Amino acid sequence: MLEQKQKKPPRLAIIALMAAGLAVVLVFTLTPWNFIPTQVTEDVTVLAIIEHGCVGESQYGVSVVVPQCSAQVGDIVSATFYVPAMELNGYYDRLQDRVDVVIP
């Protein structure tokens, strides 16, 4: 009698499918568009004067250097800078809410 050989799926195809699945899961959990810098303009209070301009702190906790600034410490100046999109869209807050639910 002839024995029938069972066909095994190629390992490379299985590995490729697993890698594709992992990539999809990572895209939906890490959401790369949250890491793309977004330009923000806001009023910041001058904290220090340096040789390169004025230093202020934004509402996002980012230190901002405003070049060619003639303001004094305590003055409010307009500054344009980049922050990750997750700072603006509340991604960190939603992530922290999920962690709080899991931790007893």
MIFI-682559 format. One line per field, with one value per residue: residue number from 1; residue in three letters; x, y, z of N, C-alpha, C, O, CB in turn. Coordinates in Angstrom, 1 decimal, always signed. Glycine has a CB too. Example, Ala and Ser with C-alpha at 12.3 -4.5 7.8 and 13.67 -1.06 7.14 Angstrom:
<sites>
nr [1, 2]
rest [ALA, SER]
n_xx [+13.2, +12.8]
n_yy [-5.7, -2.2]
n_zz [+7.8, +7.1]
ca_xx [+12.3, +13.7]
ca_yy [-4.5, -1.1]
ca_zz [+7.8, +7.1]
c_xx [+13.2, +12.9]
c_yy [-3.3, +0.0]
c_zz [+7.8, +7.9]
o_xx [+14.2, +13.4]
o_yy [-3.3, +1.1]
o_zz [+8.5, +8.0]
cb_xx [+11.3, +14.1]
cb_yy [-4.5, -0.6]
cb_zz [+9.0, +5.7]
</sites>
This chain:
<sites>
nr [1, 2, 3, 4, 5, 6, 7, 8, 9, 10, 11, 12, 13, 14, 15, 16, 17, 18, 19, 20, 21, 22, 23, 24, 25, 26, 27, 28, 29, 30, 31, 32, 33, 34, 35, 36, 37, 38, 39, 40, 41, 42, 43, 44, 45, 46, 47, 48, 49, 50, 51, 52, 53, 54, 55, 56, 57, 58, 59, 60, 61, 62, 63, 64, 65, 66, 67, 68, 69, 70, 71, 72, 73, 74, 75, 76, 77, 78, 79, 80, 81, 82, 83, 84, 85, 86, 87, 88, 89, 90, 91, 92, 93, 94, 95, 96, 97, 98, 99, 100, 101, 102, 103, 104]
rest [MET, LEU, GLU, GLN, LYS, GLN, LYS, LYS, PRO, PRO, ARG, LEU, ALA, ILE, ILE, ALA, LEU, MET, ALA, ALA, GLY, LEU, ALA, VAL, VAL, LEU, VAL, PHE, THR, LEU, THR, PRO, TRP, ASN, PHE, ILE, PRO, THR, GLN, VAL, THR, GLU, ASP, VAL, THR, VAL, LEU, ALA, ILE, ILE, GLU, HIS, GLY, CYS, VAL, GLY, GLU, SER, GLN, TYR, GLY, VAL, SER, VAL, VAL, VAL, PRO, GLN, CYS, SER, ALA, GLN, VAL, GLY, ASP, ILE, VAL, SER, ALA, THR, PHE, TYR, VAL, PRO, ALA, MET, GLU, LEU, ASN, GLY, TYR, TYR, ASP, ARG, LEU, GLN, ASP, ARG, VAL, ASP, VAL, VAL, ILE, PRO]
n_xx [+0.8, +0.4, +1.6, +0.2, +1.5, +1.4, +0.7, +2.7, +2.3, +4.4, +7.0, +8.0, +5.9, +4.1, +5.5, +5.7, +3.0, +2.5, +4.2, +3.0, +0.6, +1.4, +2.5, +0.2, -1.2, +0.6, +0.5, -2.1, -2.1, +0.1, -0.2, +1.2, +0.8, +0.5, +3.0, +4.0, +5.4, +3.8, +3.1, +2.9, +1.6, +1.7, +1.2, +3.8, +5.3, +8.1, +10.9, +13.6, +16.5, +18.6, +21.7, +20.8, +18.2, +14.9, +13.7, +11.0, +8.3, +6.0, +2.5, +2.5, +4.7, +7.0, +10.2, +10.8, +12.6, +12.7, +13.8, +15.7, +14.5, +13.2, +12.0, +11.4, +12.1, +9.2, +7.5, +5.0, +5.3, +4.8, +5.2, +6.4, +6.5, +7.4, +5.5, +4.9, +2.1, +0.5, +0.5, -1.3, -3.7, -4.7, -3.8, -2.1, -3.6, -5.8, -4.5, -3.4, -5.8, -6.6, -4.6, -5.1, -7.5, -6.8, -4.9, -5.3]
n_yy [-1.2, +2.2, +4.9, +7.9, +11.1, +13.8, +17.1, +19.7, +23.0, +25.6, +26.7, +29.3, +30.8, +30.7, +32.0, +34.5, +35.2, +35.4, +37.5, +39.6, +39.7, +40.5, +43.0, +44.4, +44.3, +45.8, +48.3, +49.1, +49.2, +50.8, +53.1, +54.9, +57.5, +59.0, +59.7, +61.5, +64.7, +67.7, +71.0, +73.7, +76.8, +79.0, +81.1, +81.8, +82.1, +84.0, +82.6, +82.8, +84.6, +84.1, +83.9, +83.1, +83.9, +84.0, +81.9, +79.8, +78.0, +75.7, +74.9, +72.2, +71.3, +71.6, +73.0, +76.0, +77.8, +81.0, +82.6, +85.7, +87.5, +90.1, +90.4, +90.6, +88.7, +87.0, +88.2, +87.7, +85.9, +84.9, +81.7, +79.3, +75.8, +72.3, +69.4, +66.0, +64.4, +62.9, +64.4, +66.4, +65.2, +63.7, +61.1, +60.0, +60.3, +58.7, +56.2, +56.1, +55.9, +53.4, +51.8, +52.4, +51.1, +48.4, +48.0, +47.0]
n_zz [+0.0, -0.7, +1.1, +2.2, +2.0, +4.2, +3.7, +4.8, +6.0, +4.8, +6.8, +6.6, +5.6, +7.7, +9.7, +8.5, +8.5, +11.3, +11.9, +10.5, +11.8, +14.4, +13.8, +13.0, +15.5, +17.1, +15.8, +16.3, +19.1, +19.9, +18.4, +16.2, +15.2, +17.4, +18.2, +16.5, +16.0, +16.9, +15.9, +18.2, +19.3, +22.0, +24.8, +27.0, +30.2, +31.0, +32.3, +32.6, +31.4, +28.7, +26.8, +24.2, +24.1, +25.5, +28.2, +28.8, +30.3, +29.1, +29.2, +28.9, +30.2, +28.9, +28.3, +26.8, +24.4, +23.4, +20.7, +20.2, +22.1, +23.9, +26.4, +29.9, +33.0, +34.1, +32.3, +29.8, +26.8, +23.4, +22.1, +19.8, +19.3, +19.2, +20.2, +21.2, +19.6, +21.3, +23.7, +23.3, +22.5, +24.7, +25.0, +27.0, +29.3, +28.9, +28.8, +31.4, +32.8, +32.0, +33.2, +35.9, +36.3, +36.1, +38.1, +41.4]
ca_xx [+0.0, +1.1, +1.3, +0.0, +2.2, +0.6, +1.4, +2.8, +2.4, +5.7, +7.3, +8.2, +4.6, +3.5, +6.3, +5.3, +1.6, +2.6, +4.8, +2.0, -0.4, +2.1, +2.6, -1.2, -1.5, +1.4, +0.0, -3.3, -1.8, +1.1, -0.7, +2.4, +0.5, +0.6, +4.4, +4.4, +5.4, +2.8, +3.5, +2.0, +1.9, +1.0, +1.8, +4.5, +5.8, +9.5, +11.5, +15.1, +17.0, +19.9, +22.3, +20.0, +16.8, +14.2, +13.3, +9.8, +7.8, +4.7, +1.5, +2.8, +5.9, +8.2, +11.0, +10.8, +13.5, +12.2, +15.0, +15.6, +13.4, +13.6, +11.2, +12.0, +11.6, +7.8, +6.6, +4.4, +5.6, +4.2, +6.3, +6.0, +7.4, +6.8, +5.3, +4.3, +0.6, -0.2, +0.4, -2.4, -5.0, -5.1, -3.5, -1.5, -4.6, -6.6, -3.6, -3.4, -7.1, -6.6, -3.7, -5.8, -8.6, -6.2, -4.2, -6.3]
ca_yy [+0.0, +3.5, +5.8, +9.3, +12.1, +14.9, +18.3, +20.6, +24.4, +26.1, +27.5, +30.7, +31.4, +30.8, +33.1, +35.8, +35.6, +35.8, +38.8, +40.5, +39.9, +41.2, +44.3, +45.0, +44.5, +46.9, +49.6, +49.5, +49.5, +51.9, +54.2, +55.7, +58.9, +59.7, +60.1, +62.5, +66.0, +68.7, +72.4, +74.4, +78.1, +79.4, +82.1, +81.2, +83.1, +84.0, +82.1, +83.2, +85.2, +83.5, +84.5, +82.7, +84.4, +83.8, +80.5, +79.7, +76.7, +75.6, +74.2, +70.8, +71.0, +71.6, +74.2, +76.6, +78.9, +82.0, +83.4, +87.1, +87.9, +91.3, +90.5, +90.4, +87.6, +87.2, +88.7, +86.6, +86.0, +83.9, +80.8, +78.2, +74.7, +71.0, +68.4, +64.8, +64.5, +62.3, +65.4, +67.2, +64.4, +63.0, +59.7, +59.6, +60.3, +57.4, +55.1, +56.1, +55.4, +51.9, +51.3, +52.5, +50.1, +47.1, +47.9, +47.0]
ca_zz [+0.0, -0.7, +2.2, +1.7, +2.7, +4.6, +3.3, +5.9, +5.5, +4.9, +8.0, +6.3, +5.5, +9.1, +10.4, +7.9, +9.0, +12.7, +11.9, +10.0, +12.9, +15.4, +13.3, +13.1, +16.9, +17.5, +15.2, +17.0, +20.5, +20.1, +17.5, +15.9, +14.9, +18.7, +18.5, +15.5, +16.7, +16.4, +16.2, +19.1, +19.7, +23.2, +25.6, +28.1, +31.1, +30.9, +33.6, +32.6, +30.2, +28.4, +25.6, +23.0, +24.1, +26.8, +28.5, +29.4, +30.4, +28.5, +30.0, +28.7, +30.9, +28.0, +28.4, +25.4, +24.2, +22.4, +20.3, +20.0, +23.0, +24.7, +27.6, +31.2, +33.8, +34.6, +31.2, +29.0, +25.4, +22.5, +21.7, +18.9, +19.6, +18.9, +21.2, +20.6, +19.5, +22.5, +24.7, +22.9, +22.4, +25.9, +25.0, +28.2, +30.3, +28.6, +29.1, +32.8, +33.2, +31.9, +34.3, +37.2, +36.3, +36.2, +39.4, +42.5]
c_xx [+0.9, +0.6, +1.2, +0.8, +1.3, +1.4, +1.5, +2.9, +3.9, +5.9, +7.5, +6.9, +3.9, +4.2, +5.9, +3.9, +1.7, +3.2, +3.8, +1.0, +0.2, +2.2, +1.2, -1.5, -0.7, +0.9, -1.3, -3.1, -0.9, +0.6, +0.4, +2.0, +0.5, +2.0, +4.8, +4.4, +4.4, +3.2, +2.4, +2.5, +1.1, +1.8, +2.5, +5.1, +7.4, +10.1, +13.0, +15.4, +18.4, +20.5, +21.5, +18.6, +16.2, +13.8, +12.0, +9.3, +6.3, +3.7, +1.7, +4.0, +7.1, +8.9, +11.1, +11.8, +13.0, +13.4, +14.7, +14.4, +14.0, +12.8, +12.0, +11.4, +10.2, +6.9, +6.1, +4.7, +5.0, +5.4, +5.7, +7.0, +6.6, +6.6, +4.7, +2.7, -0.1, -0.3, -0.9, -3.7, -5.4, -4.7, -2.9, -2.6, -5.5, -5.8, -3.5, -4.7, -7.2, -5.8, -4.4, -6.9, -8.0, -5.5, -5.3, -6.1]
c_yy [+1.2, +4.4, +7.2, +10.2, +13.3, +16.2, +19.2, +22.1, +24.8, +26.9, +29.0, +31.4, +31.6, +31.9, +34.4, +36.2, +36.0, +37.2, +39.9, +40.8, +40.7, +42.7, +45.1, +45.3, +45.7, +48.3, +50.0, +49.8, +50.7, +53.2, +55.2, +57.2, +59.7, +60.2, +61.2, +63.9, +66.9, +70.1, +73.1, +75.8, +78.5, +80.5, +81.5, +82.4, +82.9, +83.6, +82.6, +83.8, +84.6, +84.2, +84.2, +83.3, +84.2, +82.4, +80.6, +78.3, +76.7, +74.9, +72.7, +70.4, +71.0, +73.0, +74.7, +77.7, +79.8, +82.8, +84.9, +87.7, +89.1, +91.4, +90.3, +89.2, +87.9, +87.7, +87.5, +86.9, +84.8, +83.0, +79.7, +77.1, +73.4, +70.1, +67.2, +64.9, +64.0, +63.3, +66.2, +66.4, +63.6, +61.5, +59.2, +59.5, +59.0, +56.2, +55.0, +55.6, +53.9, +51.2, +51.3, +51.5, +48.7, +47.0, +48.0, +48.1]
c_zz [+0.0, +0.5, +1.7, +2.6, +3.0, +4.3, +4.5, +5.4, +5.7, +6.1, +7.7, +6.2, +6.8, +9.8, +9.8, +8.4, +10.5, +12.8, +11.5, +11.1, +14.0, +15.0, +13.4, +14.6, +17.4, +17.0, +16.0, +18.5, +20.7, +19.3, +17.2, +15.6, +16.2, +18.9, +17.5, +16.2, +16.0, +16.8, +17.1, +19.3, +20.9, +23.9, +26.8, +29.0, +31.1, +32.3, +33.7, +31.3, +29.9, +27.1, +24.3, +23.0, +25.5, +27.0, +29.3, +29.5, +29.9, +29.5, +29.9, +29.5, +30.1, +28.2, +27.0, +25.4, +23.1, +22.0, +20.1, +20.8, +23.8, +26.0, +28.8, +31.9, +34.3, +33.4, +30.5, +27.5, +24.7, +22.1, +20.8, +19.1, +19.2, +20.1, +20.6, +20.6, +20.7, +23.7, +24.5, +23.0, +23.6, +25.9, +26.3, +29.3, +30.1, +29.0, +30.7, +33.4, +33.1, +32.9, +35.6, +37.3, +36.6, +37.6, +40.5, +43.6]
o_xx [+2.0, -0.5, +2.0, +0.8, +0.6, +2.6, +0.5, +3.6, +4.5, +5.1, +7.1, +6.8, +3.3, +3.6, +5.7, +3.6, +0.9, +2.8, +3.8, +0.6, -0.5, +2.0, +1.2, -2.0, -1.2, +0.9, -1.4, -3.9, -1.1, +1.1, +0.6, +2.9, +0.5, +2.2, +5.9, +3.4, +4.2, +3.7, +1.3, +3.7, -0.2, +3.0, +1.9, +5.3, +7.9, +9.8, +13.5, +14.8, +19.2, +19.8, +21.7, +17.9, +16.9, +13.5, +11.9, +9.9, +5.5, +4.2, +1.2, +4.4, +8.2, +8.2, +11.5, +11.7, +12.7, +13.9, +13.5, +13.6, +15.1, +12.8, +13.2, +10.4, +10.0, +5.7, +6.6, +4.5, +4.6, +6.4, +4.5, +8.2, +5.5, +7.5, +4.1, +2.2, -1.2, -1.2, -1.5, -4.8, -6.4, -5.3, -3.3, -2.5, -5.8, -6.3, -3.6, -4.7, -7.7, -6.1, -4.3, -7.1, -8.6, -5.6, -6.1, -6.8]
o_yy [+1.3, +4.5, +7.7, +10.1, +13.8, +16.2, +19.4, +22.3, +24.5, +27.8, +29.8, +32.6, +32.7, +32.7, +35.4, +37.4, +36.9, +38.0, +41.0, +41.9, +41.5, +43.6, +46.2, +46.3, +46.6, +49.3, +51.2, +50.5, +51.5, +54.3, +56.2, +58.0, +60.9, +61.1, +61.7, +64.2, +66.9, +70.3, +73.0, +76.0, +78.4, +80.7, +80.7, +83.5, +81.8, +84.3, +82.8, +83.6, +84.6, +85.0, +84.9, +83.1, +84.2, +81.7, +81.3, +77.4, +77.5, +74.3, +71.9, +69.2, +70.4, +74.0, +74.0, +78.6, +79.3, +83.7, +85.2, +88.4, +89.0, +92.5, +89.9, +88.7, +89.0, +87.7, +86.4, +88.0, +83.8, +83.5, +79.2, +77.3, +73.5, +70.1, +67.3, +65.5, +64.4, +63.1, +66.6, +67.0, +62.9, +60.8, +58.1, +58.5, +58.4, +55.2, +53.9, +54.8, +53.3, +50.2, +50.4, +51.0, +47.9, +45.9, +49.0, +48.2]
o_zz [+0.6, +0.8, +0.9, +3.8, +2.2, +4.6, +5.2, +4.3, +6.7, +6.4, +8.5, +6.6, +7.1, +10.5, +10.6, +8.7, +10.8, +13.6, +12.1, +11.3, +14.6, +15.8, +13.8, +14.9, +18.2, +17.7, +16.2, +19.2, +21.7, +19.7, +17.9, +15.8, +16.2, +19.8, +17.7, +16.8, +14.8, +18.0, +16.7, +19.4, +20.9, +23.6, +27.5, +28.5, +31.2, +33.3, +34.8, +30.3, +30.8, +26.5, +23.3, +22.0, +26.5, +26.0, +30.2, +28.9, +30.3, +30.5, +30.7, +29.4, +30.5, +28.1, +26.1, +26.3, +22.0, +22.7, +19.8, +20.3, +24.4, +26.6, +28.8, +31.5, +34.9, +33.6, +30.6, +27.0, +25.3, +21.6, +21.1, +19.0, +18.9, +21.0, +19.5, +21.5, +21.0, +24.5, +25.5, +23.4, +23.5, +26.7, +26.8, +30.1, +31.1, +29.6, +31.2, +34.4, +34.0, +33.5, +36.4, +38.5, +37.3, +38.2, +40.6, +44.5]
cb_xx [-0.9, +0.8, +2.4, -1.5, +3.5, +0.2, +0.7, +4.1, +1.4, +6.1, +8.6, +9.0, +3.6, +3.7, +7.8, +5.3, +0.7, +3.5, +6.1, +1.3, -0.8, +3.5, +3.1, -2.2, -1.1, +2.9, -0.4, -4.4, -1.2, +2.4, -1.8, +3.0, -0.9, +0.1, +5.3, +3.5, +6.8, +1.3, +3.8, +1.9, +1.6, +0.8, +0.8, +5.7, +5.3, +10.1, +11.5, +16.0, +17.1, +19.8, +23.7, +20.0, +15.9, +12.9, +14.4, +8.7, +7.9, +4.7, +0.1, +2.9, +5.7, +7.7, +12.3, +9.4, +15.0, +11.0, +15.5, +15.4, +13.0, +13.5, +10.1, +11.9, +12.5, +7.8, +7.5, +2.8, +7.1, +3.4, +7.0, +5.9, +7.8, +7.7, +4.3, +4.7, +0.2, +0.6, +1.6, -2.2, -4.9, -6.5, -2.5, -0.4, -5.5, -7.0, -2.2, -3.0, -8.2, -6.1, -2.4, -6.4, -9.4, -5.1, -3.2, -6.3]
cb_yy [+0.0, +4.2, +5.8, +9.7, +12.6, +14.9, +19.1, +20.3, +25.3, +26.8, +27.0, +30.8, +30.5, +29.5, +32.9, +35.6, +34.3, +34.8, +38.8, +40.0, +38.5, +40.7, +44.4, +44.0, +43.3, +46.7, +49.4, +48.5, +48.3, +51.5, +54.9, +55.2, +59.0, +58.9, +58.9, +62.4, +66.7, +68.4, +73.2, +73.6, +79.1, +78.2, +83.2, +80.3, +82.9, +85.3, +80.6, +81.9, +86.8, +82.0, +84.1, +81.2, +83.7, +84.7, +79.8, +80.6, +76.1, +74.9, +74.5, +70.4, +69.7, +71.4, +74.0, +77.0, +78.5, +82.9, +82.8, +87.5, +86.7, +92.6, +89.4, +91.7, +87.2, +88.2, +89.6, +86.6, +86.0, +84.5, +80.1, +78.6, +74.6, +70.3, +69.0, +63.5, +63.8, +61.1, +66.3, +67.8, +63.5, +63.2, +59.4, +60.6, +61.5, +57.3, +55.3, +57.4, +56.1, +51.5, +52.0, +53.9, +50.0, +46.9, +49.1, +45.7]
cb_zz [+1.2, -2.0, +3.3, +1.7, +1.9, +6.1, +2.1, +6.8, +6.3, +3.6, +8.7, +4.9, +4.6, +9.9, +10.2, +6.4, +8.9, +13.4, +11.0, +8.7, +13.4, +15.7, +11.8, +12.5, +17.7, +17.1, +13.7, +16.9, +21.2, +19.6, +18.2, +14.7, +14.3, +19.8, +18.4, +14.2, +16.6, +17.0, +15.0, +20.5, +18.5, +24.1, +26.1, +27.6, +32.6, +30.4, +33.7, +32.9, +30.3, +28.2, +25.4, +22.9, +23.1, +26.8, +29.3, +28.7, +31.9, +27.1, +29.6, +27.3, +31.6, +26.5, +29.1, +25.0, +23.9, +23.0, +19.0, +18.5, +23.9, +23.9, +27.5, +32.1, +35.0, +35.7, +30.3, +29.2, +25.2, +21.3, +23.0, +17.4, +21.1, +17.8, +22.3, +21.4, +18.2, +23.0, +24.7, +21.6, +21.2, +26.1, +23.9, +28.7, +30.1, +27.1, +28.6, +33.4, +32.4, +30.5, +34.3, +37.3, +35.0, +35.2, +39.6, +43.2]
</sites>
